Amino acid sequence: MAPANSGTGPEAPLLPDIVDGKRASIPGAVFNVATSIIGAGIMSIPATLKVLGVFPAFAMIVLIAFVVDISVEFMLRFTYSGQSTTYAGLMRESFGRAGSVAVQICVMITNLGCLIMYLIIIGDVLSGKGAEHLGVLQEWFGIHWWNLRPVALLLIVVVVMLPLVMFRRVESLWLSSAVSVFLAVVFVGICSVMAITAIVKGETVSPKLVPQFDNGTSFFDLFTAVPVIVTAFTFHFNVHAIGVEMGKPADMLYAVKIALVLCAAIYFTIGLFGYLLFGESTMDDILVNFDQSSGSAINSLLNDLVRLSYAFHLMLVFPLLNFSLRTNIDEFLFSTKKPVLAADNKRFLVLTFALLALAYVAAITIPSIWYFFQFVGSTSAVCLAFIFPGAIALRDIHGISTSRDKIIAAIMITLAVITSTIAISTNLYKLIRNT
């Protein structure tokens, strides 16, 4: 990265000097990037295949992964040419205070919303959603006070989340990120085996290869699938946090490319086999299809393994999103504070405990935020992934953008605005119609 500044604020380094001169490794960065990418979006990918069809969905996953790679390359190139070491600082260099505030607000909306949603999903898996949809703990041990949602989530927050969010370097999370990626692979593997078994038994139907406009599906509904995939690939809020600790721009770019290929393969695999397994009954949240009480005939053990592997995966994704959220809130509220957050125990602990408490309270009081998740993919997530990086390349304060870069950036922004506008309008229409 660019040489670390000695001050604080949006341009200040996320961390003090690298301890003992150690740099983050490429494998560690790959796992951290992959874990930042693979979050709650993975379970909505099968539903996008139901809407788009197999071939368009595959093309969309590849296209978005390709454009994300370009947007990250824009971010890193301008970061290394300037003096910023955070996303907010990068936008501040190009657009002043308004730019840094825009990034911070988008990160807060995206990450806090995802953290709350992660806890809601974990709560659904462990404690269910009422008598008709029991959680794994209730299926195993019956309904007791200790496996109700508030108690079960509190235990997870204290025992699992709290120790992980206390790390002050992203590199320290590489092992938990590796386990998280492994659990995602386990989740995909189990679904694949179940789908192949169903194919052999002749229990599946031919999937849609292209969109079919029937059963109330319109052309504009296709655009609602795009934000889901965009959100599934959005990790730009952690690019600087991970890149600062690597030191070499080429290493970070290499790690990003490997992680994107890995995640695209995982997404399409779970999308294809999940869609083959449940066909047109595939839900927006595929975990619902694995709920025994929803009428699924799949073996109960495999059901539980699928749900638990995904729940543990989300537990390990949580600290990475919390890391960038905490940093951006600190930049927003305490831009002139010294020393930096990682070196200030009081600020670090207050923000850490406050964010955990807020996410926990929201998760036990909000029954569902799926509409919020869709709107995040159309607003703050698309800004972080495409609009802001494209705007930085077009602004070109360092004079390093080529004509090709500016054309790509303009196309990136235009397509992002058009698809997001249509998706938001379609979702609003559906929301109003259903109320």
Residue pairs with C-beta under 8 A, 6 or more apart in sequence:
1 79
1 80
1 85
1 240
1 243
1 244
1 247
1 249
2 79
2 80
2 81
2 82
2 83
2 84
2 85
3 83
4 13
4 17
4 85
5 11
5 12
5 13
5 83
5 85
7 338
8 335
8 336
8 337
8 338
8 339
8 340
9 89
9 331
9 335
9 336
10 84
10 86
10 88
10 89
10 92
10 100
10 331
10 335
11 83
11 84
11 85
11 86
11 89
11 92
11 93
12 85
12 86
12 89
12 340
13 85
13 244
13 340
14 85
14 86
14 240
14 241
14 244
14 327
14 340
14 341
14 342
15 168
15 169
15 244
15 245
15 340
15 342
16 339
16 340
16 342
16 343
18 245
18 247
19 169
23 245
23 246
23 247
23 248
24 170
24 171
24 174
24 242
24 245
24 246
24 247
25 171
25 174
26 246
26 251
26 254
26 255
26 258
27 174
28 171
28 174
28 177
29 171
29 174
29 242
29 245
29 246
29 251
29 252
29 255
29 259
30 255
30 258
30 259
30 262
31 174
31 177
31 178
31 180
31 181
32 170
32 171
32 173
32 174
32 177
32 238
32 242
32 320
33 235
33 238
33 242
33 255
33 256
33 259
34 177
34 181
34 259
34 262
34 263
35 173
35 176
35 177
35 180
35 181
35 316
35 317
35 320
36 235
36 237
36 238
36 242
36 317
36 320
36 321
37 232
37 233
37 234
37 235
37 259
37 260
37 263
38 180
38 181
38 184
38 232
38 263
38 266
38 313
38 317
39 114
39 118
39 232
39 314
39 317
39 321
40 114
40 117
40 118
40 121
40 314
40 373
41 228
41 229
41 231
41 232
41 233
41 267
42 184
42 187
42 232
42 266
42 267
42 270
42 310
43 121
43 285
43 286
43 287
43 310
44 228
44 232
44 284
44 285
44 286
45 57
45 61
45 228
45 229
45 232
45 267
45 268
45 270
45 271
45 274
46 270
46 271
46 274
46 275
46 278
46 282
46 286
47 225
47 228
47 282
47 283
47 284
47 286
48 57
48 60
48 225
48 228
48 229
48 271
49 57
49 207
49 208
49 271
49 272
49 274
49 275
49 282
50 208
50 275
50 279
50 280
50 282
51 211
51 217
51 221
51 222
51 224
51 225
52 60
52 211
52 222
52 225
53 207
53 208
53 209
53 210
53 211
53 212
54 207
54 208
54 209
54 272
54 275
55 209
55 210
56 210
56 211
56 222
57 225
57 268
57 271
58 268
60 225
60 226
60 229
61 229
61 264
61 267
61 268
61 271
62 264
64 226
64 229
64 230
64 233
65 233
65 260
65 261
65 263
65 264
67 386
67 412
68 233
68 234
68 260
68 385
69 256
69 257
69 260
70 408
70 412
71 236
71 385
71 386
71 389
71 390
71 412
72 236
72 239
72 253
72 256
72 389
73 253
74 389
74 390
74 392
74 393
74 405
74 409
75 87
75 90
75 236
75 239
75 240
75 389
75 392
76 239
76 243
76 249
76 252
76 253
77 249
77 400
78 90
78 93
78 94
78 392
78 393
78 397
78 398
78 400
79 85
79 90
79 240
79 243
80 249
81 398
81 400
82 90
82 93
82 397
82 398
83 89
83 93
84 90
84 92
84 93
84 240
85 240
85 244
86 240
86 327
86 328
86 331
87 103
87 107
87 236
87 237
87 239
87 240
87 328
87 384
87 388
88 99
88 100
88 101
88 103
88 104
88 107
88 328
88 331
88 332
89 100
90 103
90 240
90 392
91 99
91 100
91 102
91 103
91 388
91 392
92 99
92 100
93 397
94 391
94 392
94 395
94 397
95 102
95 391
95 395
99 388
100 331
101 332
102 383
102 388
103 328
103 384
103 388
104 328
104 329
104 331
104 332
105 332
105 380
106 379
106 380
106 381
106 383
106 384
106 388
107 237
107 324
107 325
107 328
107 380
107 384
108 325
108 328
108 329
108 332
109 376
109 379
109 380
110 234
110 237
110 376
110 380
110 381
110 384
111 237
111 321
111 322
111 324
111 325
111 328
112 325
112 355
112 358
112 359
113 369
113 372
113 373
113 376
114 321
114 376
115 318
115 321
115 322
115 325
115 355
115 359
116 359
116 362
116 363
116 366
116 369
117 369
117 372
117 373
118 314
118 315
118 317
118 318
118 321
119 153
119 156
119 157
119 318
119 359
119 360
119 362
119 363
120 363
120 366
120 367
120 368
120 369
121 285
121 287
121 310
121 311
121 314
122 153
122 156
122 311
122 314
122 315
123 135
123 149
123 152
123 153
123 363
123 364
124 133
124 135
124 287
125 135
125 136
125 287
125 307
125 308
125 310
125 311
126 135
126 136
126 137
126 147
126 149
126 152
126 153
126 156
126 311
127 135
127 137
127 138
127 147
127 148
127 149
127 152
127 153
128 134
128 135
128 138
129 367
132 293
133 291
133 293
133 294
134 143
134 292
134 293
135 147
135 152
136 304
136 307
136 308
137 147
137 152
138 147
139 292
139 300
139 304
141 147
145 151
146 152
149 364
150 364
153 360
153 363
153 364
154 360
156 315
157 356
157 359
157 360
160 315
161 315
161 318
161 319
161 322
161 356
162 356
164 173
164 176
164 316
164 318
164 319
165 318
165 319
165 322
165 323
165 326
165 352
165 355
165 356
166 352
167 173
167 319
167 323
168 342
168 348
169 245
169 342
170 238
170 241
170 242
170 245
170 320
170 323
171 245
173 319
173 320
173 323
176 316
176 319
177 316
177 320
179 316
180 313
180 316
180 317
181 262
183 309
183 310
183 312
183 313
183 316
184 266
184 309
184 310
184 313
185 266
186 305
186 309
187 270
187 306
187 309
187 310
187 313
188 266
188 269
188 270
188 273
190 302
190 305
190 306
190 309
191 270
191 273
191 274
191 277
191 306
192 269
192 273
194 273
194 277
194 298
194 302
195 204
195 273
195 274
195 276
195 277
196 273
198 204
198 276
198 277
199 276
204 276
204 277
204 279
205 279
205 280
207 272
207 275
207 276
207 279
211 217
211 222
213 219
220 422
220 425
220 426
221 426
223 419
223 422
223 423
223 426
224 374
224 423
224 426
224 427
226 377
226 419
226 423
227 374
227 376
227 377
227 378
227 381
227 382
227 419
227 420
227 423
228 374
228 377
229 267
230 377
230 381
230 382
230 385
230 386
231 373
231 376
231 377
231 381
232 267
233 260
233 263
233 385
234 377
234 381
234 384
234 385
236 384
236 385
236 388
236 389
237 321
237 324
237 325
237 328
237 384
238 320
238 321
238 323
238 324
239 252
239 256
241 323
241 324
241 327
242 252
242 255
243 249
243 252
246 252
246 255
270 286
274 282
274 286
274 289
275 282
277 289
278 286
278 289
281 289
282 289
283 289
284 370
285 370
287 306
287 307
287 310
288 294
289 296
290 296
290 298
290 303
290 306
290 307
291 303
292 300
292 303
296 303
322 352
322 355
322 356
325 355
326 341
326 348
326 351
326 352
326 355
327 341
329 351
329 355
330 337
330 341
330 347
330 351
334 341
334 347
337 344
337 347
341 347
341 348
341 351
342 348
371 427
371 431
374 423
374 427
375 424
375 427
377 423
378 420
378 423
378 424
378 427
379 420
379 424
382 416
382 419
382 420
385 416
386 412
386 413
386 415
386 416
387 412
387 413
387 416
387 417
389 409
389 412
390 408
390 409
390 410
390 412
390 413
390 416
391 409
391 413
393 401
393 405
393 406
393 408
393 409
394 401
394 406
394 409
394 410
394 413
396 406
401 409
